[in-house]
Amino acid sequence: MYQYDHYDQRLVDERVAQFRDQTRRFLAGELSEDEFRPLRLRNGLYIQKYAPMLRISIPYGLLSSTQLRKLAHIGRKYDRGYGHFTTRQNIQFNWPRLEDVPDILAELATVQMHAIQTSGNCIRNITADHFAGIAADEIIDPLPYSELVRQWASFHPEFAYLPRKFKIALSGSATDRAATLVHDIGVHALRDDAGEIGFRILVGGGLGRTPVIGHVIREFLPREEILNYLDAILRVYNRFGRRDNMYKARVKILVKEMTLDVFTHHVETEWQRVRGGPATVPDEEIERISSFFAAPPYERLNGDDAGFRAAVADNRAFANWVKRNVFPHKVPGYAAVTLSLKKTGVPPGDATSDQMDAVADLADAYSFGEIRVSHEQNLIFAHVRQAALLALWGELKGLGFATPNIGLLTDIICCPGGDFCSLANAKSIPIAEAIQRRFDDLDYLHDIGEINLNISGCMNACGHHHIGNIGVLGVDKNGAEWYQVSIGGDQGEHASLGKVIGPSFAAREMPDVVAGLLDTYIERREADEPFIDTVRRIGIEPFKERVYAAAH
């Protein structure tokens, strides 16, 4: 993984010292709340419903075991003994004391971590495919380019105060596992007819109050021009984006109002002005950054391990876990393993400090000390020998991270909601738990197959409800918490936005609503047709009729 040089370390250390002084001045009454707010936001610090919340950056979701142990220590010393992994591949601590935050940032700096630009109207944490570097369908490993973009975005003087927050995701594979179509900028690796590597660039995607699927703005961008082109997009947005209305300030609104053709014309004109300029990336720089992401010292193994295959054949529970939580690896004899943070009764994405310490130890033992965070709020060991999978499964069961539900209904994506967030209209976590408890039968889950359910506590869509096959949105209805349901959303290269099925439901009704949707799907599906395909084939009306007939 990327290692700071002395410039990186100096920047982070200086920012820690700067924020320590800013916090001291605020607590002493020398800075007003309005003066302090933009300073704390640029350092990942929110003031939530009951306490501050600190969001820590995990660039492109990659962690070392040393860094994870530091996060465990921070949770134990400064918080309430746990952390929450987010849909932006970050981690949040929900209960730090304001006066302790400079000390937390100082501790993070000792393991090459920070909270810079995890909030505020700037370029947020750069995200990428959590199987980067190991997927068989990979065109290029996107991690070096993700790091390149991270360095470009950090402290970029032109883009420190954008009209609104800005999110970028990169995918290096034929399969889009980074949800790039719902980002302000999505970057897809591809090869042209001559075999040259470049990128397809999408712009204007996003969720929130106005969900939009991104538009292709350039079909093929030479790889050395990636920073010049990002500069061009951000300059057009910075120049024309609205600053008088925060609800109309995202780049997706600008693209819609300006039209894609006009926006593209401005970007292409700006790009031609800077093309080949100082931000052009030479091959040597890509090679230098790529050297930090060299493959670990894999053993030379002969394909599938016989002991592993025998264990799969003999142990049904292990086989179910392998089917759902183990991902094939491009290196023979290895696999990637997803640690499910979605055990029933636990808020989705949460991990205790003790669990994080244990995961760090297991990463050292089984995965070359490396951990990934997915935007589905799970953790990944990317380099596990097949021969070690049975032993690892046993270890993960003891931690509560071996639930074989990845891609199934109870693998719920969920924001913290009204339990923590001051913006939320309704609680998310209790709804997730009620649905998980209702559908805790793993045999049933495996029978109905892949289906994702996403929950957000408000229109900001931190739970990505718009792209859930089933999406749940918390709404305020005369001061009470209700829930709007949509179906038909999906992420990936065929991303779609869900359609609301009708009026909202009370919290107590939600498990029955989901049951009605599933019953309709089981009755109407063809062969092994996934839920999303059934919805696309028959539309939302049969689901709507079933659910509301049962409700009344």
RODO-2510 file (C-alpha; in nm, 4 decimals, decimal comma):
residues 552
     n   res          X          Y          Z
     1     m     0,0000     0,0000     0,0000
     2     y     0,1046     0,3614    -0,0435
     3     q     0,3629     0,4917     0,2032
     4     y     0,3937     0,8602     0,2909
     5     d     0,7077     1,0398     0,1835
     6     h     0,8388     1,3302     0,3919
     7     y     0,6152     1,5761     0,2044
     8     d     0,3010     1,3742     0,2860
     9     q     0,3978     1,3364     0,6501
    10     r     0,4846     1,7033     0,6869
    11     l     0,1511     1,8123     0,5380
    12     v    -0,0456     1,5908     0,7744
    13     d     0,1608     1,6831     1,0799
    14     e     0,1253     2,0542     1,0044
    15     r    -0,2499     2,0169     0,9621
    16     v    -0,2731     1,8456     1,3030
    17     a    -0,0838     2,1316     1,4690
    18     q    -0,2969     2,3873     1,2876
    19     f    -0,6238     2,2253     1,3939
    20     r    -0,5021     2,1849     1,7516
    21     d    -0,4570     2,5616     1,7703
    22     q    -0,7915     2,6265     1,6011
    23     t    -0,9676     2,3981     1,8505
    24     r    -0,7934     2,5676     2,1432
    25     r    -0,9024     2,9073     2,0182
    26     f    -1,2618     2,7916     1,9700
    27     l    -1,2830     2,6399     2,3179
    28     a    -1,1333     2,9609     2,4599
    29     g    -1,4026     3,1682     2,2890
    30     e    -1,1600     3,3300     2,0446
    31     l    -1,3362     3,1782     1,7421
    32     s    -1,7123     3,1839     1,6931
    33     e    -1,9107     2,8772     1,5882
    34     d    -1,9466     3,0227     1,2372
    35     e    -1,5702     3,0756     1,2159
    36     f    -1,4895     2,7302     1,3524
    37     r    -1,7414     2,5340     1,1435
    38     p    -1,5520     2,5317     0,8107
    39     l    -1,2275     2,4556     0,9949
    40     r    -1,3642     2,1514     1,1749
    41     l    -1,5473     2,0258     0,8673
    42     r    -1,2250     2,0217     0,6642
    43     n    -1,0844     1,7987     0,9373
    44     g    -1,3741     1,5521     0,9322
    45     l    -1,5505     1,6779     1,2443
    46     y    -1,9290     1,7090     1,2518
    47     i    -2,1541     1,8081     1,5399
    48     q    -2,4211     1,5406     1,5384
    49     k    -2,7398     1,4843     1,7339
    50     y    -2,5810     1,4069     2,0700
    51     a    -2,2067     1,4481     2,0272
    52     p    -1,9320     1,5282     1,7763
    53     m    -1,8696     1,2722     1,5018
    54     l    -1,5239     1,2256     1,3505
    55     r    -1,4987     1,0776     1,0004
    56     i    -1,1550     0,9338     0,9183
    57     s    -1,0325     0,8885     0,5632
    58     i    -0,9499     0,5423     0,4323
    59     p    -0,8315     0,6215     0,0781
    60     y    -0,9804     0,3763    -0,1728
    61     g    -1,0701     0,1528     0,1237
    62     l    -0,7196     0,0153     0,1867
    63     l    -0,5918    -0,0431     0,5410
    64     s    -0,2878    -0,2075     0,6964
    65     s    -0,3168    -0,4144     1,0115
    66     t    -0,1163    -0,1448     1,1919
    67     q    -0,3675     0,1196     1,0889
    68     l    -0,6637    -0,0953     1,1905
    69     r    -0,5089    -0,1479     1,5346
    70     k    -0,4760     0,2283     1,5666
    71     l    -0,8445     0,2685     1,4818
    72     a    -0,9280     0,0071     1,7446
    73     h    -0,7189     0,1992     1,9978
    74     i    -0,8927     0,5271     1,9126
    75     g    -1,2342     0,3668     1,9534
    76     r    -1,1334     0,2269     2,2897
    77     k    -0,9556     0,5341     2,4290
    78     y    -1,1539     0,8237     2,2857
    79     d    -1,4948     0,6804     2,1936
    80     r    -1,7269     0,4040     2,3166
    81     g    -1,5278     0,1067     2,1951
    82     y    -1,6487     0,0764     1,8364
    83     g    -1,6411     0,2401     1,4938
    84     h    -1,8772     0,2560     1,1970
    85     f    -1,7540     0,1756     0,8437
    86     t    -1,9335     0,3863     0,5833
    87     t    -2,0469     0,3672     0,2222
    88     r    -1,7541     0,5937     0,1324
    89     q    -1,5012     0,3354     0,2588
    90     n    -1,4302     0,5562     0,5618
    91     i    -1,4755     0,4978     0,9337
    92     q    -1,6718     0,7193     1,1732
    93     f    -1,6475     0,7560     1,5489
    94     n    -1,9732     0,8824     1,6953
    95     w    -1,8774     0,9908     2,0473
    96     p    -1,5389     1,1686     2,0640
    97     r    -1,5032     1,4760     2,2847
    98     l    -1,4242     1,7909     2,0895
    99     e    -1,1191     1,8672     2,3038
   100     d    -0,9792     1,5183     2,2271
   101     v    -1,0018     1,5432     1,8470
   102     p    -0,6575     1,7062     1,7981
   103     d    -0,5039     1,4193     1,9972
   104     i    -0,6911     1,1664     1,7817
   105     l    -0,5624     1,3317     1,4643
   106     a    -0,2087     1,3300     1,6056
   107     e    -0,2357     0,9571     1,6749
   108     l    -0,3668     0,8950     1,3231
   109     a    -0,0698     1,0812     1,1757
   110     t     0,1674     0,8307     1,3374
   111     v     0,0232     0,5569     1,1127
   112     q    -0,0140     0,7715     0,7975
   113     m    -0,3853     0,8450     0,8358
   114     h    -0,5916     1,1620     0,8661
   115     a    -0,9443     1,3032     0,8492
   116     i    -0,8698     1,5762     0,5929
   117     q    -1,1453     1,6436     0,3349
   118     t    -1,3837     1,3814     0,4678
   119     s    -1,6450     1,6555     0,4889
   120     g    -1,7036     2,0083     0,3623
   121     n    -1,7472     2,1429     0,0096
   122     c    -1,4359     1,9817    -0,1319
   123     i    -1,3256     1,6625    -0,3061
   124     r    -1,4036     1,3832    -0,0607
   125     n    -1,2331     1,0476    -0,0061
   126     i    -1,1449     0,8770    -0,3368
   127     t    -1,3137     0,5359    -0,3623
   128     a    -1,2403     0,2282    -0,5716
   129     d    -1,3207    -0,1392    -0,6279
   130     h    -1,2577    -0,3345    -0,3067
   131     f    -1,1263    -0,6248    -0,5177
   132     a    -0,8729    -0,4029    -0,6944
   133     g    -0,5577    -0,5883    -0,7952
   134     i    -0,6963    -0,9378    -0,7523
   135     a    -1,0031    -0,9630    -0,9788
   136     a    -0,9771    -1,1813    -1,2884
   137     d    -1,1784    -0,9342    -1,4985
   138     e    -0,9412    -0,6469    -1,4236
   139     i    -0,8134    -0,4306    -1,7085
   140     i    -0,5778    -0,2414    -1,4787
   141     d    -0,5303    -0,2178    -1,1050
   142     p    -0,7059     0,1125    -1,0211
   143     l    -0,5230     0,1626    -0,6898
   144     p    -0,2205     0,3512    -0,8333
   145     y    -0,4548     0,5837    -1,0220
   146     s    -0,6724     0,6230    -0,7138
   147     e    -0,3649     0,7291    -0,5179
   148     l    -0,2659     0,9660    -0,7986
   149     v    -0,6094     1,1287    -0,7849
   150     r    -0,5961     1,1409    -0,4040
   151     q    -0,2685     1,3320    -0,4146
   152     w    -0,4062     1,5670    -0,6797
   153     a    -0,7235     1,6326    -0,4785
   154     s    -0,5622     1,6840    -0,1370
   155     f    -0,5231     2,0554    -0,0581
   156     h    -0,5904     2,1445    -0,4232
   157     p    -0,5967     2,5266    -0,3983
   158     e    -0,8565     2,5759    -0,6720
   159     f    -1,1026     2,3261    -0,5286
   160     a    -1,0878     2,3945    -0,1560
   161     y    -1,4258     2,5722    -0,1567
   162     l    -1,6453     2,4152    -0,4230
   163     p    -2,0170     2,4916    -0,4566
   164     r    -2,0859     2,1567    -0,2816
   165     k    -1,9163     1,8319    -0,1844
   166     f    -1,7635     1,6326    -0,4689
   167     k    -1,7133     1,2553    -0,5001
   168     i    -1,4954     1,0522    -0,7375
   169     a    -1,4808     0,6736    -0,7838
   170     l    -1,2535     0,4576    -1,0006
   171     s    -1,3056     0,1108    -1,1461
   172     g    -1,0368    -0,0939    -1,3198
   173     s    -1,2520    -0,3937    -1,4140
   174     a    -1,5159    -0,4902    -1,6650
   175     t    -1,7551    -0,5240    -1,3701
   176     d    -1,8186    -0,1983    -1,1885
   177     r    -1,7947    -0,2725    -0,8168
   178     a    -1,7361     0,0916    -0,7189
   179     a    -2,0805     0,2362    -0,8061
   180     t    -1,9133     0,4830    -1,0406
   181     l    -2,2379     0,5730    -1,2190
   182     v    -2,3711     0,7489    -0,9092
   183     h    -2,0663     0,9678    -0,8446
   184     d    -1,9939     1,3254    -0,9462
   185     i    -1,7147     1,1759    -1,1566
   186     g    -1,6829     0,8076    -1,2433
   187     v    -1,3633     0,6742    -1,4001
   188     h    -1,3674     0,3399    -1,5879
   189     a    -1,0488     0,1804    -1,7181
   190     l    -1,0575     0,0400    -2,0714
   191     r    -0,8375    -0,0349    -2,3714
   192     d    -0,8806     0,1110    -2,7189
   193     d    -0,8546    -0,0849    -3,0436
   194     a    -0,4764    -0,0492    -3,0332
   195     g    -0,4614    -0,1957    -2,6827
   196     e    -0,3724     0,1368    -2,5207
   197     i    -0,4998     0,1936    -2,1667
   198     g    -0,7282     0,4866    -2,1062
   199     f    -1,0441     0,5849    -1,9225
   200     r    -1,4107     0,6361    -1,9938
   201     i    -1,5168     0,9426    -1,7937
   202     l    -1,8663     0,9871    -1,6534
   203     v    -1,9946     1,3037    -1,4918
   204     g    -2,3026     1,4230    -1,3080
   205     g    -2,4075     1,1117    -1,1205
   206     g    -2,5201     1,1205    -0,7613
   207     l    -2,7907     1,0300    -0,5129
   208     g    -2,9360     1,2546    -0,2425
   209     r    -3,2335     1,4816    -0,2994
   210     t    -3,2051     1,4562    -0,6806
   211     p    -3,0742     1,1119    -0,7800
   212     v    -2,9117     1,0933    -1,1236
   213     i    -2,7249     0,8256    -1,3182
   214     g    -2,3977     0,9663    -1,4525
   215     h    -2,3424     1,0564    -1,8182
   216     v    -2,0483     0,9587    -2,0354
   217     i    -1,8617     1,2778    -2,1129
   218     r    -1,5603     1,1195    -2,2859
   219     e    -1,5441     0,7668    -2,4222
   220     f    -1,1655     0,7371    -2,4189
   221     l    -0,9186     0,9548    -2,2326
   222     p    -0,5477     0,8754    -2,2637
   223     r    -0,4309     0,7668    -1,9212
   224     e    -0,1621     1,0352    -1,8956
   225     e    -0,4321     1,3033    -1,9277
   226     i    -0,6445     1,1978    -1,6315
   227     l    -0,5461     1,4877    -1,4018
   228     n    -0,5735     1,7465    -1,6775
   229     y    -0,9246     1,6248    -1,7551
   230     l    -1,0312     1,6196    -1,3910
   231     d    -0,8952     1,9725    -1,3598
   232     a    -1,1075     2,0750    -1,6576
   233     i    -1,4281     1,9258    -1,5126
   234     l    -1,3734     2,0791    -1,1699
   235     r    -1,2896     2,4211    -1,3165
   236     v    -1,6120     2,4265    -1,5180
   237     y    -1,8081     2,3220    -1,2102
   238     n    -1,6300     2,5725    -0,9878
   239     r    -1,6975     2,8501    -1,2360
   240     f    -2,0628     2,7795    -1,3198
   241     g    -2,1926     2,5804    -1,0202
   242     r    -2,4531     2,7568    -0,8096
   243     r    -2,3577     2,8953    -0,4703
   244     d    -2,6864     3,0631    -0,3859
   245     n    -2,8815     2,7408    -0,3250
   246     m    -2,7160     2,4374    -0,1657
   247     y    -2,9890     2,2082    -0,3002
   248     k    -2,9034     2,3048    -0,6570
   249     a    -2,5270     2,3274    -0,6191
   250     r    -2,4164     1,9728    -0,7105
   251     v    -2,2547     1,9167    -1,0484
   252     k    -2,5418     1,6858    -1,1508
   253     i    -2,7774     1,9868    -1,1364
   254     l    -2,5359     2,1994    -1,3370
   255     v    -2,5094     1,9318    -1,6085
   256     k    -2,8874     1,9047    -1,6278
   257     e    -2,9480     2,2799    -1,6420
   258     m    -2,6602     2,3488    -1,8780
   259     t    -2,7286     2,0294    -2,0819
   260     l    -2,4669     1,7610    -2,1234
   261     d    -2,3588     1,8904    -2,4644
   262     v    -2,2913     2,2432    -2,3395
   263     f    -2,1179     2,1198    -2,0228
   264     t    -1,9043     1,8844    -2,2320
   265     h    -1,8122     2,1694    -2,4668
   266     h    -1,6867     2,3787    -2,1751
   267     v    -1,4884     2,0856    -2,0348
   268     e    -1,3334     1,9930    -2,3684
   269     t    -1,2401     2,3558    -2,4329
   270     e    -1,0718     2,3816    -2,0931
   271     w    -0,8986     2,0471    -2,1441
   272     q    -0,7552     2,1508    -2,4778
   273     r    -0,6142     2,4562    -2,3046
   274     v    -0,4267     2,2493    -2,0447
   275     r    -0,3681     1,9263    -2,2378
   276     g    -0,0072     1,8161    -2,2228
   277     g     0,0605     2,0714    -1,9489
   278     p     0,2217     2,0360    -1,6054
   279     a    -0,0458     1,7977    -1,4745
   280     t     0,0186     1,5437    -1,7517
   281     v     0,1215     1,2172    -1,5836
   282     p     0,4374     1,0562    -1,7246
   283     d     0,4730     0,6785    -1,7286
   284     e     0,7520     0,7042    -1,4725
   285     e     0,5159     0,8560    -1,2162
   286     i     0,2588     0,5808    -1,2666
   287     e     0,5371     0,3251    -1,2302
   288     r     0,6608     0,4963    -0,9131
   289     i     0,3173     0,4944    -0,7508
   290     s     0,2470     0,1427    -0,8780
   291     s     0,5566     0,0186    -0,6972
   292     f     0,3758     0,0840    -0,3680
   293     f     0,0985    -0,1537    -0,4770
   294     a     0,3159    -0,4437    -0,5843
   295     a     0,1654    -0,7888    -0,5371
   296     p     0,2463    -0,9563    -0,2056
   297     p     0,4829    -1,2573    -0,2040
   298     y     0,2310    -1,5197    -0,3128
   299     e     0,3266    -1,8843    -0,2901
   300     r     0,3366    -2,0784    -0,6153
   301     l     0,0307    -2,3009    -0,5833
   302     n    -0,1314    -2,5449    -0,8247
   303     g    -0,4853    -2,4195    -0,8701
   304     d    -0,7649    -2,5399    -0,6429
   305     d    -0,6550    -2,6885    -0,3124
   306     a    -0,7738    -3,0476    -0,2683
   307     g    -0,8281    -3,0085     0,1060
   308     f    -1,0368    -2,6996     0,0499
   309     r    -1,2574    -2,8750    -0,2044
   310     a    -1,3027    -3,1709     0,0289
   311     a    -1,4074    -2,9367     0,3125
   312     v    -1,6612    -2,7689     0,0843
   313     a    -1,8051    -3,1083    -0,0075
   314     d    -1,8198    -3,2334     0,3516
   315     n    -1,9346    -2,9238     0,5425
   316     r    -2,2582    -2,7558     0,4304
   317     a    -2,2186    -2,4526     0,6564
   318     f    -1,8664    -2,3933     0,5291
   319     a    -1,9835    -2,4428     0,1714
   320     n    -2,2581    -2,1800     0,2163
   321     w    -2,0014    -1,9337     0,3518
   322     v    -1,7668    -2,0042     0,0596
   323     k    -2,0516    -1,9538    -0,1874
   324     r    -2,1488    -1,6143    -0,0482
   325     n    -1,8362    -1,4676     0,1132
   326     v    -1,5416    -1,5996    -0,0899
   327     f    -1,4437    -1,4306    -0,4165
   328     p    -1,2204    -1,5936    -0,6814
   329     h    -0,8648    -1,4645    -0,7108
   330     k    -0,6600    -1,4169    -1,0267
   331     v    -0,3660    -1,5964    -0,8604
   332     p    -0,4091    -1,9771    -0,8520
   333     g    -0,4649    -2,1184    -0,5064
   334     y    -0,5796    -1,7889    -0,3502
   335     a    -0,9145    -1,6247    -0,2757
   336     a    -1,0569    -1,3018    -0,1360
   337     v    -1,2801    -1,3213     0,1703
   338     t    -1,5536    -1,0776     0,2717
   339     l    -1,6042    -1,0393     0,6457
   340     s    -1,9722    -0,9700     0,6939
   341     l    -2,0417    -0,6798     0,9304
   342     k    -2,4128    -0,7603     0,8985
   343     k    -2,4794    -1,0120     1,1739
   344     t    -2,8388    -0,9822     1,2943
   345     g    -2,8664    -0,7583     1,5988
   346     v    -2,5613    -0,5469     1,5154
   347     p    -2,5878    -0,2098     1,3349
   348     p    -2,4680    -0,2675     0,9770
   349     g    -2,1078    -0,1542     0,9316
   350     d    -2,0213    -0,1451     1,3030
   351     a    -1,7167    -0,3177     1,4517
   352     t    -1,5957    -0,3059     1,8100
   353     s    -1,2395    -0,2172     1,9028
   354     d    -1,1825    -0,5754     2,0167
   355     q    -1,3095    -0,7042     1,6824
   356     m    -1,0844    -0,4628     1,4922
   357     d    -0,7820    -0,5794     1,6884
   358     a    -0,8720    -0,9398     1,6148
   359     v    -0,9228    -0,8665     1,2442
   360     a    -0,5810    -0,6994     1,2324
   361     d    -0,4249    -1,0140     1,3841
   362     l    -0,6071    -1,2343     1,1316
   363     a    -0,4970    -1,0079     0,8460
   364     d    -0,1355    -1,0611     0,9516
   365     a    -0,1887    -1,4365     0,9707
   366     y    -0,3936    -1,4871     0,6546
   367     s    -0,3739    -1,1843     0,4188
   368     f    -0,0275    -1,0254     0,4295
   369     g    -0,1468    -0,7690     0,6852
   370     e    -0,3936    -0,6052     0,4447
   371     i    -0,7609    -0,5184     0,4939
   372     r    -1,0063    -0,3617     0,2495
   373     v    -1,3277    -0,1700     0,3258
   374     s    -1,6110    -0,2012     0,0741
   375     h    -1,8745     0,0617     0,0041
   376     e    -2,1225    -0,2082     0,1086
   377     q    -1,9850    -0,1595     0,4642
   378     n    -1,7998    -0,4895     0,4931
   379     l    -1,4308    -0,5779     0,5332
   380     i    -1,2211    -0,7876     0,2956
   381     f    -0,9094    -1,0031     0,3177
   382     a    -0,7819    -0,9918    -0,0400
   383     h    -0,5070    -1,2556    -0,0350
   384     v    -0,6049    -1,5766     0,1467
   385     r    -0,4694    -1,9182     0,0517
   386     q    -0,7519    -2,1605    -0,0304
   387     a    -0,5881    -2,4120     0,2013
   388     a    -0,6360    -2,1684     0,4903
   389     l    -1,0022    -2,0833     0,4273
   390     l    -1,1463    -2,3465     0,6606
   391     a    -0,9276    -2,2308     0,9495
   392     l    -1,0073    -1,8657     0,8780
   393     w    -1,3801    -1,9425     0,8703
   394     g    -1,3524    -2,0901     1,2171
   395     e    -1,1753    -1,7783     1,3449
   396     l    -1,4327    -1,5464     1,1869
   397     k    -1,7249    -1,7367     1,3369
   398     g    -1,5859    -1,6611     1,6793
   399     l    -1,5745    -1,2915     1,5921
   400     g    -1,9266    -1,2795     1,4510
   401     f    -1,7972    -1,1935     1,1030
   402     a    -1,8762    -1,5202     0,9218
   403     t    -2,2465    -1,4694     0,8437
   404     p    -2,2839    -1,6173     0,4912
   405     n    -2,5064    -1,3381     0,3606
   406     i    -2,2962    -1,1274     0,1222
   407     g    -2,5241    -1,0077    -0,1565
   408     l    -2,8332    -1,1412     0,0205
   409     l    -3,1235    -0,9568     0,1824
   410     t    -2,9699    -0,9202     0,5299
   411     d    -2,6444    -0,7751     0,3920
   412     i    -2,8137    -0,4394     0,4457
   413     i    -2,6470    -0,1086     0,3638
   414     c    -2,7573     0,1367     0,6303
   415     c    -2,6628     0,4864     0,7443
   416     p    -2,6527     0,5691     1,1193
   417     g    -2,9858     0,7506     1,0829
   418     g    -3,1745     0,9238     1,3588
   419     d    -2,9889     0,7406     1,6338
   420     f    -2,6937     0,9720     1,5685
   421     c    -2,7414     1,2093     1,2746
   422     s    -2,8999     1,5496     1,3312
   423     l    -3,0109     1,5599     0,9653
   424     a    -3,2054     1,2347     0,9741
   425     n    -3,5849     1,2284     0,9589
   426     a    -3,6040     0,8776     1,1022
   427     k    -3,4026     0,5976     1,2570
   428     s    -3,2373     0,3487     1,0208
   429     i    -3,0685     0,0970     1,2503
   430     p    -3,3871    -0,0367     1,4206
   431     i    -3,5496    -0,0894     1,0789
   432     a    -3,2458    -0,2821     0,9573
   433     e    -3,2486    -0,4971     1,2699
   434     a    -3,6225    -0,5687     1,2460
   435     i    -3,5844    -0,6825     0,8843
   436     q    -3,2767    -0,8910     0,9666
   437     r    -3,4595    -1,0640     1,2541
   438     r    -3,7639    -1,1365     1,0362
   439     f    -3,5482    -1,2918     0,7624
   440     d    -3,2741    -1,4539     0,9669
   441     d    -3,3330    -1,7953     0,8062
   442     l    -3,0205    -1,8493     0,5968
   443     d    -3,1773    -2,1308     0,3942
   444     y    -3,4575    -1,8973     0,2913
   445     l    -3,2119    -1,6207     0,2053
   446     h    -3,0069    -1,8537    -0,0116
   447     d    -3,3236    -1,9762    -0,1845
   448     i    -3,4366    -1,6265    -0,2853
   449     g    -3,0857    -1,5377    -0,4043
   450     e    -2,9141    -1,2061    -0,4548
   451     i    -3,1073    -0,8990    -0,3501
   452     n    -2,9790    -0,5823    -0,1888
   453     l    -3,1714    -0,3680     0,0572
   454     n    -3,0473    -0,0181     0,1378
   455     i    -3,1759     0,2150     0,4099
   456     s    -3,1274     0,5916     0,4487
   457     g    -3,2541     0,8062     0,7335
   458     c    -3,2999     1,1135     0,5128
   459     m    -3,2816     1,2420     0,1556
   460     n    -2,9031     1,2823     0,1740
   461     a    -2,9000     0,9100     0,0876
   462     c    -2,5937     0,8067     0,2881
   463     g    -2,7431     0,4556     0,2802
   464     h    -2,7681     0,4634    -0,1016
   465     h    -3,1374     0,3724    -0,0892
   466     h    -3,1930     0,4903    -0,4476
   467     i    -2,9803     0,2053    -0,5856
   468     g    -3,1088    -0,0678    -0,3574
   469     n    -3,3119    -0,3417    -0,5248
   470     i    -3,5322    -0,2516    -0,2281
   471     g    -3,4732     0,0993    -0,0974
   472     v    -3,6034     0,2407     0,2293
   473     l    -3,6070     0,6138     0,3055
   474     g    -3,6945     0,7607     0,6438
   475     v    -3,9410     1,0500     0,6187
   476     d    -4,1048     1,2852     0,8662
   477     k    -4,4834     1,2616     0,8688
   478     n    -4,6467     1,5048     1,1111
   479     g    -4,3576     1,4683     1,3511
   480     a    -4,3557     1,0859     1,3350
   481     e    -4,1047     0,8531     1,1696
   482     w    -4,2321     0,6812     0,8546
   483     y    -4,0632     0,4949     0,5714
   484     q    -4,0949     0,5306     0,1964
   485     v    -4,0180     0,2183    -0,0085
   486     s    -3,8785     0,1967    -0,3620
   487     i    -3,7870    -0,1034    -0,5756
   488     g    -3,5847    -0,1553    -0,8926
   489     g    -3,2668     0,0268    -0,7997
   490     d    -2,9298    -0,1236    -0,8825
   491     q    -2,5612    -0,0323    -0,8837
   492     g    -2,2824    -0,1378    -1,1167
   493     e    -2,2505    -0,1025    -1,4916
   494     h    -2,6303    -0,1330    -1,5344
   495     a    -2,7153     0,1087    -1,2561
   496     s    -3,0765     0,2181    -1,2165
   497     l    -3,2753     0,4250    -0,9697
   498     g    -3,5573     0,2682    -0,7732
   499     k    -3,9193     0,3755    -0,8133
   500     v    -4,1316     0,4630    -0,5106
   501     i    -4,4166     0,2141    -0,4782
   502     g    -4,6554     0,4457    -0,2942
   503     p    -4,7307     0,6132     0,0408
   504     s    -4,4946     0,5602     0,3326
   505     f    -4,5258     0,2968     0,6053
   506     a    -4,5004     0,2981     0,9833
   507     a    -4,1889     0,1410     1,1323
   508     r    -4,3799    -0,1613     1,2662
   509     e    -4,5039    -0,2419     0,9141
   510     m    -4,1645    -0,2599     0,7466
   511     p    -4,0870    -0,6326     0,7957
   512     d    -4,4330    -0,7189     0,6539
   513     v    -4,3784    -0,4826     0,3616
   514     v    -4,0519    -0,6549     0,2738
   515     a    -4,2231    -0,9935     0,3109
   516     g    -4,4916    -0,8849     0,0642
   517     l    -4,2312    -0,7752    -0,1874
   518     l    -4,0474    -1,1057    -0,1548
   519     d    -4,3654    -1,3130    -0,1821
   520     t    -4,4560    -1,1312    -0,5037
   521     y    -4,1094    -1,1926    -0,6414
   522     i    -4,1142    -1,5648    -0,5566
   523     e    -4,4556    -1,6064    -0,7206
   524     r    -4,3698    -1,4105    -1,0362
   525     r    -4,0020    -1,4911    -1,1022
   526     e    -3,8978    -1,7081    -1,3929
   527     a    -3,6520    -1,9911    -1,3198
   528     d    -3,3540    -1,8432    -1,1320
   529     e    -3,4346    -1,4849    -1,2299
   530     p    -3,2885    -1,2326    -0,9804
   531     f    -3,5223    -0,9930    -0,7991
   532     i    -3,4019    -0,6906    -0,9981
   533     d    -3,4732    -0,8653    -1,3311
   534     t    -3,8230    -0,9612    -1,2188
   535     v    -3,8955    -0,6006    -1,1232
   536     r    -3,7677    -0,4790    -1,4597
   537     r    -3,9765    -0,7374    -1,6443
   538     i    -4,3135    -0,6962    -1,4682
   539     g    -4,2840    -0,3423    -1,3282
   540     i    -4,3707    -0,2203    -0,9797
   541     e    -4,7514    -0,2550    -0,9940
   542     p    -4,7783    -0,6226    -0,8862
   543     f    -4,5518    -0,5509    -0,5900
   544     k    -4,7469    -0,2380    -0,5025
   545     e    -5,0833    -0,4149    -0,5174
   546     r    -4,9648    -0,6967    -0,2926
   547     v    -4,8085    -0,4748    -0,0286
   548     y    -5,0918    -0,2235     0,0023
   549     a    -5,3626    -0,4909    -0,0081
   550     a    -5,1942    -0,6593     0,2881
   551     a    -5,1530    -0,3246     0,4682
   552     h    -5,5236    -0,2510     0,4415
***
